[in-house]
Amino acid sequence: MSEHTALVVGGTSGIGLATARRLQALGATVHVVGRGKQRLDDVAASDPELIVHRADGGNRAEISAVIETIGRIDWLIISLSGSEGSGSVADLDFDMLRRAFDAKFWAHLTTIQAAVPHLTATGSITLLGAITARAGMPGTAGIAALNGAVEALVKPLAVELAPIRVNGVSPGLVDTPWWSGIPDEARK
């Protein structure tokens, strides 16, 4: 059995899956949480050493049940994302933006609340935001606010939860399935 246990919530594709694979390669026991059965089945087939769990990070009962089965967690990585939140401010669909906040920001908080009692004193939490929180790109006001909200959690949580470390990762352009969903012209 591994010396360290990692939980990657939102770990069935992109940066989350790459992180899960890297931690497993470094010797950690890695649990991956995702919402979609097909993606979880794909991960179970391609990476049988990863332990998959079906849950929604924004559903307290579901994520708590997964965390209870894991027990002690050294490294919590929250890589939850969604495909919504972009668009010009004049046309921004607020219902869509609320769904985006539910899927990412509120799900980050729900997952953190559920996990904190299970984190080791030498453990860490890593939150995934995005460069849109600080870059001035047209059509990103909604998603910038969303990622800015996630990133704003880092400093207060680092102080509140010390000695548990809390860090934020703010990637720019990364070739992931999310990026592939953007129209070609916008990607260029």
Secondary structure, 3 states (H helix, E strand, C coil): CCCCEEEEECCCCHHHHHHHHHHHHCCCEEEEEECCHHHHHHHHHHCCCCEEEECCCCCHHHHHHHHHHHCCEEEEEECCCCCCCCCCHHHCCHHHHHHHHHHHHHHHHHHHHHHHHHEEEEEEEEEECCHHHCCCCCCCHHHHHHHHHHHHCHHHHHHHHCCCEEEEECCCCCCCHHHHCCCHHHHC
